[in-house]
Amino acid sequence: MSKNDLEDIVGQRRFGFHKIAMGKEVAKEGTPCLSLQFLLNGIMTVITSADDHGYTLTEEIYAPNILQPEHLFGLSQRFSRTFITKSECGILSIEKAEVVKLSKDSEIFRINLLNILSTQSQKQQRYPWQSQSSQLDKRIARFVERHCIRPAGRKKLKIKMERLAHELNDSRLNISKALNMMESQGLVVLHRGSIDIPAFERLIM
């Protein structure tokens, strides 16, 4: 959006600008999504849990970003992830009623929002059709990829070996061997009940 577009919108609409200190919860899994929230500057930690809370994935997002716009409307209008500031963050929030008005009045805003939602939908539609590798290390990497926001950066998967074996339909022994091989290559760091991935882009390279 151009500077003039932004100035017109800011002058006509009610926005909320917030400076949030490090370590504060911005949105929590299960709470209502009542506004579009834009991360203007800073870093956030994002925690996503399985439906039964049997495992969690922790990662980071960087500005500029937007927090789950797909949950503002539709069947589930609640956050499915928890967002916590890792540094001081600048947040711009737009309430749902204002989003509806903006979508009606601003073609640029409407197209941008549709592009974001369409891109997310298209990615999700492709996941079931991606071929499964016969190599267990690649299947582990694909499992993490399907659960993360972006396939890059630091990730932490908190999961028991037995649960990962169940999710990948393999034995605990084979999972352990594959993870130890990946650790020897510097791709992961293993802890009791969790897997640290320093740079996910290296894992899927």
C-alpha positions as CSV (number, residue, x, y, z in Angstrom):
1,M,0.0,0.0,0.0
2,S,1.3,3.5,-0.9
3,K,1.9,6.2,1.7
4,N,-1.2,8.1,0.5
5,D,-3.3,4.9,0.8
6,L,-2.1,4.4,4.4
7,E,-2.7,8.1,5.3
8,D,-6.2,7.9,3.9
9,I,-7.0,4.8,5.9
10,V,-5.5,6.0,9.1
11,G,-7.4,9.2,8.9
12,Q,-10.7,7.5,8.4
13,R,-10.5,4.4,10.5
14,R,-10.0,3.5,14.2
15,F,-6.7,1.6,14.7
16,G,-5.0,0.5,17.8
17,F,-1.3,1.0,18.1
18,H,0.4,-0.8,21.0
19,K,4.0,-1.2,22.3
20,I,4.2,-4.5,24.1
21,A,7.1,-5.4,26.4
22,M,9.1,-8.6,26.0
23,G,7.6,-11.8,27.5
24,K,3.9,-10.7,27.2
25,E,1.2,-12.8,25.8
26,V,-0.5,-11.2,22.8
27,A,-2.9,-13.9,21.8
28,K,-3.6,-17.3,23.4
29,E,-4.8,-20.5,21.9
30,G,-8.6,-20.9,22.3
31,T,-9.3,-17.2,22.9
32,P,-11.6,-15.3,20.5
33,C,-10.0,-13.6,17.5
34,L,-11.7,-10.2,17.5
35,S,-9.3,-8.2,15.4
36,L,-6.6,-8.3,12.8
37,Q,-3.3,-7.9,14.6
38,F,-0.2,-6.8,12.6
39,L,3.3,-7.2,14.0
40,L,5.0,-4.0,12.9
41,N,8.3,-4.5,14.6
42,G,9.9,-7.1,16.9
43,I,10.0,-10.8,17.3
44,M,7.3,-13.2,18.7
45,T,7.5,-16.8,19.9
46,V,4.6,-18.9,18.6
47,I,3.5,-22.1,20.4
48,T,1.2,-24.5,18.6
49,S,-0.3,-27.6,20.3
50,A,-1.9,-30.8,18.9
51,D,-5.6,-31.1,19.5
52,D,-5.0,-33.5,22.4
53,H,-2.0,-31.4,23.6
54,G,0.2,-34.5,23.1
55,Y,3.0,-32.5,21.5
56,T,3.8,-28.8,20.8
57,L,5.9,-26.9,18.3
58,T,7.6,-23.6,19.2
59,E,9.0,-21.2,16.6
60,E,9.5,-17.5,16.0
61,I,8.0,-15.0,13.7
62,Y,9.4,-11.6,12.7
63,A,8.0,-8.3,11.6
64,P,6.2,-7.5,9.4
65,N,3.7,-10.2,10.0
66,I,0.0,-10.8,10.7
67,L,-1.5,-13.1,13.4
68,Q,-3.8,-15.7,12.0
69,P,-6.0,-13.6,9.8
70,E,-7.9,-16.7,8.7
71,H,-9.4,-17.0,12.2
72,L,-11.1,-13.6,12.1
73,F,-14.0,-15.1,10.1
74,G,-15.3,-18.6,9.3
75,L,-16.0,-21.7,11.3
76,S,-13.5,-21.2,14.1
77,Q,-13.1,-17.6,15.2
78,R,-10.5,-18.4,17.9
79,F,-6.7,-18.4,17.8
80,S,-5.2,-21.8,17.4
81,R,-1.8,-20.7,18.4
82,T,-0.3,-18.8,21.4
83,F,1.8,-15.7,20.6
84,I,4.3,-14.3,23.1
85,T,6.6,-11.3,22.6
86,K,10.3,-12.3,22.5
87,S,11.4,-8.7,22.2
88,E,9.5,-5.4,22.6
89,C,6.9,-5.4,19.8
90,G,4.9,-2.9,18.0
91,I,1.3,-4.1,17.3
92,L,-1.4,-2.5,15.0
93,S,-4.9,-3.9,15.7
94,I,-8.0,-3.4,13.5
95,E,-11.3,-4.6,15.0
96,K,-13.5,-6.9,12.9
97,A,-16.1,-4.2,12.1
98,E,-13.4,-2.0,10.8
99,V,-11.9,-4.8,8.7
100,V,-15.3,-5.3,7.0
101,K,-15.5,-1.6,6.2
102,L,-12.0,-1.4,4.9
103,S,-12.6,-4.5,2.7
104,K,-15.6,-2.7,1.2
105,D,-14.0,0.7,0.8
106,S,-10.3,-0.1,0.0
107,E,-9.7,-2.3,-3.1
108,I,-5.9,-2.6,-2.2
109,F,-6.7,-3.7,1.4
110,R,-9.3,-6.2,0.0
111,I,-7.0,-7.7,-2.6
112,N,-4.1,-8.0,0.0
113,L,-6.4,-9.8,2.5
114,L,-7.8,-12.1,-0.2
115,N,-4.2,-12.9,-1.4
116,I,-3.1,-13.8,2.1
117,L,-6.1,-16.1,2.7
118,S,-6.0,-17.7,-0.8
119,T,-2.2,-18.4,-0.4
120,Q,-2.8,-20.1,2.9
121,S,-5.7,-22.2,1.5
122,Q,-3.7,-23.3,-1.5
123,K,-0.8,-24.4,0.6
124,Q,-3.1,-26.5,2.8
125,Q,-4.8,-28.1,-0.2
126,R,-1.5,-29.3,-1.5
127,Y,-0.3,-31.0,1.7
128,P,-2.3,-34.2,1.3
129,W,-1.0,-34.6,-2.3
130,Q,2.7,-34.4,-1.6
131,S,4.5,-37.7,-2.0
132,Q,5.9,-39.4,1.1
133,S,9.6,-40.2,1.2
134,S,10.8,-43.6,2.0
135,Q,13.6,-42.1,4.1
136,L,12.6,-41.6,7.7
137,D,14.7,-38.5,8.2
138,K,12.8,-36.7,5.4
139,R,9.5,-37.9,6.8
140,I,10.4,-36.4,10.2
141,A,11.3,-33.1,8.4
142,R,8.1,-33.1,6.5
143,F,6.1,-33.7,9.7
144,V,7.7,-30.6,11.3
145,E,7.1,-28.6,8.1
146,R,3.4,-29.4,8.0
147,H,3.0,-28.1,11.6
148,C,5.1,-24.8,11.3
149,I,4.2,-21.4,10.1
150,R,7.3,-20.9,7.9
151,P,9.8,-23.6,6.9
152,A,12.9,-21.7,8.2
153,G,14.4,-20.6,11.4
154,R,14.7,-22.2,14.9
155,K,12.1,-24.7,15.9
156,K,11.5,-26.8,19.0
157,L,9.3,-29.9,18.9
158,K,8.3,-31.1,22.3
159,I,7.2,-34.7,21.7
160,K,7.8,-38.1,23.1
161,M,9.6,-40.6,20.9
162,E,6.6,-43.0,21.1
163,R,4.2,-40.3,19.9
164,L,6.4,-39.3,17.0
165,A,6.7,-43.0,16.0
166,H,2.9,-43.3,16.1
167,E,2.4,-40.1,14.0
168,L,4.8,-41.4,11.4
169,N,3.6,-45.0,11.6
170,D,7.1,-46.4,12.4
171,S,8.9,-48.0,15.3
172,R,10.3,-46.1,18.2
173,L,13.7,-47.7,17.5
174,N,13.8,-46.5,13.9
175,I,12.8,-43.0,15.0
176,S,15.6,-43.0,17.5
177,K,18.1,-44.1,15.0
178,A,17.0,-41.5,12.4
179,L,17.1,-38.7,15.0
180,N,20.6,-39.7,16.3
181,M,21.8,-39.7,12.7
182,M,20.4,-36.2,12.2
183,E,22.0,-35.0,15.4
184,S,25.4,-36.4,14.2
185,Q,25.0,-34.2,11.1
186,G,24.3,-31.1,13.2
187,L,20.7,-30.8,12.0
188,V,19.0,-31.3,15.4
189,V,19.8,-31.3,19.1
190,L,18.1,-34.0,21.1
191,H,16.8,-33.5,24.7
192,R,14.6,-35.7,26.8
193,G,11.1,-35.3,25.3
194,S,12.1,-32.6,22.8
195,I,13.9,-31.9,19.6
196,D,15.7,-28.6,18.9
197,I,16.1,-27.6,15.3
198,P,18.6,-24.7,15.0
199,A,17.9,-23.9,11.4
200,F,14.9,-25.7,9.8
201,E,16.0,-24.6,6.3
202,R,19.0,-26.9,6.6
203,L,16.8,-29.8,7.6
204,I,14.7,-29.6,4.4
205,M,17.6,-28.7,2.1
